[in-house]
Amino acid sequence: MPKEDINADMQKDSITQALDQVAAEGRNFLDGDATAREKLIASARTLVSVAETPVESLLWNIWALPTRSVAARIAVDLKLFETAVSNNGSPKTNQELAAATGASPTLVKRVTRTCASMKMLDEEGPGRYSPNSLTRLLAQPEYASGIIFCFDAGQPSYAQLPAYLRGTNFQNPENSTDGPFQHGQKYTGHAFGWLMEHPEVFQAFHGYVHALRIHRPSWTDMYPVKKRLVDGLKAEGDASALVDIGGGVGQILQDFYATFPEYGGRLVLQELEEVIGAATAMGVGQSKRIELQMHDFFTPQPIKGARAYFMRSVLHDWPDSQCRKILGHLKDAMEPGYSRILISDCVLADEHAAWQHISLDFFMLALASSQERSEREWRQLIESCGLKVAGIYNEGEGNEGLIEVVLE
Ligand SMILES: C[S@@+](CC[C@H](N)C(=O)[O-])C[C@H]1O[C@@H](n2cnc3c(N)ncnc32)[C@H](O)[C@@H]1O
């Protein structure tokens, strides 16, 4: 049999298998198995990969994928999503979409058809678009923020990453003040310093971190809060505190209080001066339940013997050497047998890690010379500080886990 026929037969077999898988997962989902949805998506991706030719796959990766993120970023500047949903989402021409900003309709045409090709808009006819559910999501500023932050903060580092790594003979970046981010942005200092100097990107950062959080299981969904934090809580002073370190503008503590009003202790938000300023401006400190405290987590922890020191998406911002300093200050403050550290971050699977975890790991490499960590890497890091992992909690694929840490 000629080689091409053998290849064609093999491809047909793979497509048949992938189709069967899609049909099976789809049926499971429609029959009410909520966990089948992620499997359905994975099977559908496999179907695409076996149906397309290797050259099509290559072009998808080197043409379509980079085009998507830049077109989406331009669409946000052009307010295309907001305009598309206006007037009850009635279909609009490129001229109408362009009118909102005075942009050239020819340029808008090139952006809208790219957005439509990636399902960010629906194409109703030549040069005519209507919004879909993704358009409606992106029309909300906090979701558009994700596009702004990831593009403006991340893309310059990505564009320069191969050249940067060639220059280091491909060493794993571990210096958060002299790494790919600084090389790409032509900046000296940590990425957080750059963010402070770019308030619109910093605002986008906080908006999107919050927006994404509400779509994923919360740490309180997986951690036995009542048993571990509420029961046995000392009623007063530092010992009663749940301290959210690097807690952004306080949404996590607000959610915690709404979910566990029976937690009678202090709720303390620790952050950098600029972020405490933003939280104050948002009225977070007016809530008697949340205390705002300026604190740099590279300095000794002022609240001693707290019930819990919580950190979400904090340690993934830092390479191991700096995580050890942060954890070291907490270790010094903890009361044996009572205090715990709660780390809400990704816990990567050793194989077939979720695409969300893998992409975020690469993003952290480029942005902060840091990383997402597997269970083994978390244990090594925590044990190297003389601390002990008491439990690791996870819910669903690609979400953040919760790591409970105690003194040995
Ligand atoms: C990825 S954000 C996470 C924010 C929040 N925990 C959340 O999940 O929404 C990391 C936070 O660490 C804060 N941060 C960075 N360096 C810090 C430092 N040296 N001391 C205290 N907070 C710091 C930043 O301001 C930022 O809000």
The ligand as an SDF file (V2000), in Angstrom:
LIG
                    3D

 27 29  0  0  0  0  0  0  0  0999 V2000
   -0.7170   38.6580   42.3180 C   0  0  0  0  0  0  0  0  0  0  0  0
   -1.1560   39.8980   43.4560 S   0  0  0  0  0  0  0  0  0  0  0  0
   -2.2870   39.0300   44.4560 C   0  0  0  0  0  0  0  0  0  0  0  0
   -3.2440   39.9410   45.1470 C   0  0  0  0  0  0  0  0  0  0  0  0
   -4.2760   39.2080   46.0210 C   0  0  0  0  0  0  0  0  0  0  0  0
   -3.6540   38.3070   46.9550 N   0  0  0  0  0  0  0  0  0  0  0  0
   -5.2640   38.4700   45.1560 C   0  0  0  0  0  0  0  0  0  0  0  0
   -5.1330   37.2440   45.0200 O   0  0  0  0  0  0  0  0  0  0  0  0
   -6.1790   39.0900   44.5940 O   0  0  0  0  0  0  0  0  0  0  0  0
    0.2840   40.0370   44.4750 C   0  0  0  0  0  0  0  0  0  0  0  0
    0.1910   41.1660   45.4780 C   0  0  0  0  0  0  0  0  0  0  0  0
    1.4200   41.2250   46.2240 O   0  0  0  0  0  0  0  0  0  0  0  0
    1.6280   42.5830   46.5810 C   0  0  0  0  0  0  0  0  0  0  0  0
    3.0380   42.7850   46.9310 N   0  0  0  0  0  0  0  0  0  0  0  0
    4.0980   42.7750   46.0950 C   0  0  0  0  0  0  0  0  0  0  0  0
    5.2310   42.9880   46.7770 N   0  0  0  0  0  0  0  0  0  0  0  0
    4.8810   43.1140   48.0660 C   0  0  0  0  0  0  0  0  0  0  0  0
    5.6310   43.3160   49.2660 C   0  0  0  0  0  0  0  0  0  0  0  0
    6.9570   43.4220   49.2330 N   0  0  0  0  0  0  0  0  0  0  0  0
    4.9590   43.3730   50.4260 N   0  0  0  0  0  0  0  0  0  0  0  0
    3.5990   43.2480   50.4530 C   0  0  0  0  0  0  0  0  0  0  0  0
    2.8390   43.0500   49.3630 N   0  0  0  0  0  0  0  0  0  0  0  0
    3.4860   42.9890   48.1820 C   0  0  0  0  0  0  0  0  0  0  0  0
    1.2130   43.3280   45.3260 C   0  0  0  0  0  0  0  0  0  0  0  0
    0.9130   44.6800   45.5900 O   0  0  0  0  0  0  0  0  0  0  0  0
    0.0250   42.5330   44.8420 C   0  0  0  0  0  0  0  0  0  0  0  0
   -1.1990   43.0770   45.2460 O   0  0  0  0  0  0  0  0  0  0  0  0
  1  2  1  0
  2  3  1  0
  2 10  1  0
  3  4  1  0
  4  5  1  0
  5  6  1  0
  5  7  1  0
  7  8  2  0
  7  9  1  0
 10 11  1  0
 11 12  1  0
 11 26  1  0
 12 13  1  0
 13 14  1  0
 13 24  1  0
 14 15  1  0
 14 23  1  0
 15 16  2  0
 16 17  1  0
 17 18  1  0
 17 23  2  0
 18 19  1  0
 18 20  2  0
 20 21  1  0
 21 22  2  0
 22 23  1  0
 24 25  1  0
 24 26  1  0
 26 27  1  0
M  CHG  2   2   1   9  -1
M  END
$$$$
